[in-house]
Amino acid sequence: IKRNPNESEFLQAVKEVFDSLIPVFEKNPKYMENGILERIAEPERMVTFRVPWVDDQGKVQVNRGFRVQFNSSIGPYKGGLRFHASVNASIIKFLGFEQILKNSLTGQPIGGGKGGADFDPKGKSDQEVMRFTQSFMTELCKYIGPDVDVPAGDIGVGAREIGYMFGQYKRIRGGYEAGVLTGKGLGYGGSLARTEATGYGTVYFVEEMLKDKDLSFADSTVVVSGSGNVSIYAIDKASQLGAKVVACSDSNGYIYDKNGINLETVKKLKEVERKRISEYVTVHPQAEYYEGCSGIWSIPCDIALPCATQNEIDKRSAQILVDNGVKAIGEGANMPSTLEAIDLFLENDILFGPAKAANAGGVAVSALEMAQNSMKLAWTFEEVDKRLHGIMKNIYQNSVKAAKEYGYPGNLVVGANIAGFVKVADAMIAQGII
Ligand code: NDP
C-alpha cells in the first residue's frame, strides 16, 4: 500500500490473490521465502510514454501510453492493450497482475503483461484512430517482439486497431513478424475463433460449473453486461446452448428484451455501425431501454455473465442478484465483481467462476495464434474451438482440484489463484532472485 498509493484497482487485485494464497503458505512455507510475494507484486518493467497525434481539425492531441511487463518466468509477456478514457497506471497494473496467473492457468508458456492508453476511440474517425495507433506503436515497438512481449486487444482495441498497429510495427521494424501481436485479421496471420474465444470460453467454463450441480444453460435465463467482443460471443454461445439471454448493455445503459436478445441486431449496431445499444429498441420496439449500467443486475436471471468492465457488480447489485435467485456467475470481464460482491456470492453458495479462470479462453487462443504463426500454418475453426473447449475444461478441473487440496472445496477463487500461482512461483524459485 505504501509503495503504490492511489492504485486502488491494483491493490484490490493483489489483495484478492494474496488472501486466497494463505493456505498455500501454511502448507508450503517455501512460497513465503525468496521474496516471492514482494517480487510477484512488482512489475519487472513498466513504461509510460507520450502519444502525440493530430486530430481531424488539425489540433495536436496528447495521450498517455502504458506497457507493463509484469512477469516473464514462464514465457514472454502476453496481455492485451486497452484504449479507454479511464486508463491509468493502477488499471494497467491490476490487469497485468491478473494476467500472470491467468496465463499460467491456461497451461501455455506465456508470462504476464498489459498495456493501453487513455485514448477514447468512441466518436473518433477511422483516420484519427489510425494516426493515434501509429503514434502509439512508434514508441511501443521498442519494447515488444514475438519472443519478448506479445500484445493483443482489450476494451477499445479490436481487429481495426490491431491491424493499424501491426502495419506500423512492420513498417518500422521490417520483416514479417506475424507473432508480435495477436487478434490479427484472418488474412494476415490471425487465428480462426480468436474473436469468439473469450466469450465462448466463459460459457464453456460456466457450463462445467453447472454440470457439477446437474444444471445447464438449456432453458435458463441469462443476463450479459456489455455489448463488446466478450459479451457478443458469450451471448452467442449461451444461446446456442439453449439459454434465453434477455439483457445486455453499454456504458450508457442497458436493454431488456423478454423475448431474448436478437444477436444479429446487436452485432450490426456494435461491430459494424459502432452505435449505442439504445438504438436496439428502434429495431425491436417490444424491448425496453434503461439509462445507467448497474440496473441490469436487477433483472431476474439464473445466470449472470458480467462482460463489460471492472467493479461493475458491487455488494448492492450482488445482493439483488442473490435475492432474485441467481444460480451462477461467470466473469467474462476482468475483476467485474468487487471483493464484497464475491464474498456475498460465496456466502450464499452461488456458483462463481472468477475472471482469471473464466475469461482465460481469449489469451489461450492468442497463444494458439502464436503457435500457428511460428509453424506458419492455420488450423480450422473446429480445431481451434475444440482446443479452446479442452483448455477451459482443464482450467476448471485444475481450479476445482487446487481448491479441494488446500481445504476450500468448491471455492474457485481460491482454486484458480492457487493453481495459477504455484506454477509461476516454482519457476521464479528455480530461476533465482531476479
Ligand atoms: P470491448 O471494447 O469490445 O467492449 C466493452 C464493452 O463494455 C462495451 O459494451 C462497453 O460499452 C462496455 N464498457 C466499457 N467500459 C465500461 C464502463 N466503464 N462502464 C460500463 N460499460 C463499459 O471490450 P472487450 O469485450 O474486449 O472487453 C470486455 C471485458 O473483458 C474487459 O474487462 C476486458 O479486460 C475483458 N477481457 C477481454 C478479453 C478479450 O479477448 N477481448 C480477454 C479477457 C478479458 P461502450 O461501448 O459504451 O464503451
Residues whose N, C-alpha, C, O or C-beta is under 5 A from the ligand:
A	BS01	NDP	G153 D154 I155 G156 T198 G226 S227 G228 N229 V230 S231 S249 D250 S251 N252 C293 C307 A308 T309 Q310 G332 A333 N334 N359 G362
